[in-house]
Amino acid sequence: MAARRLLEEGPSAVSMRRVADAAGLTAMAIYRHYRDRAALLNAVANDGFEELAATIARKRLTGDFEQRLIKLAEMYLDRP
């Protein structure tokens, strides 16, 4: 997702115009997909949480509560 790549430069780098340019859309076309910047950023966050949930679902966590919590935190921090 173009917005996710731009987000690596910091939140201020994610503008509707820059995302549209990066995705090969016209500046106004992006509004057909997202009503505003907040909706776009929410979609980026949702995608990230879905990826994290899929990663967690594939892992079998073992150990006591603290060890499992540490493994979950490591998975969270390792997400691109």
N, C-alpha and C positions, 0 to 999 in steps of 0.2 A: 504494500500500500504506500502510495507516494507520501501521504501525510506522516506515516510512521518514519520514513527515511528523513523527512524534514525535521521531525521532532528530535532527532539526534543532535541537531544544531541548537536546540532549546525551544521552549514553547512559543516564544515570539516569532520564530521562523515559520510557524505554521499559520499561513494566511490562506484564505480561500483562493486568492489569485495565484499564489505560489504552488498550492496543491494542484490546481487546475493545470497550470503550465507543466508541472512535473508529470501529470497523468495524461498529457496530450489533449486536454479539453480546453474549450474557450472559458474565459473567466466566468461567464454567466451559466455555462452548462453545469458547473459543479453544484449550483443551487438546485438542480433537478434531482440530485442525489442526497444532498444535505441542506437543511433549511438555513443553517448558519454555522459559524465556526464552533459554537458549543456542541452542536449535533455531530459535527465532524470529529471533534476531540473525544466525544463520548463513544463514537464508533471505534476509534483507535483504541480506547481503553477497553471496550468490550471485547475486541479482537484479542488483545493481550491477555485478558482474564480467561477467555475461552482456550487459548493456547496453554496457559498455565494449568487450567483444570484438566486438559487432555494429558499434559505431562504427568500430573499427579495421579491421574487415573491409571496410567501405564505402569507406575511404580508400585512396588509392594514394600511398604514401610515396615521395618522391624525395629525392635528395641523398645526401651521404655518410653514414656511420654516425652521426656526431654530430648532423647535421641531422635524421635520421629519429628518433633517440632523443629529441631535443628536441620534435619534433612529437608523439611518443607521450606524453611527459610532459605536454604542453599538453592533449592530449585527456583524459588521466586527471584533471588538475586542473579541467578545465571541466565535468566530470560533475556534475549536480545532486545 
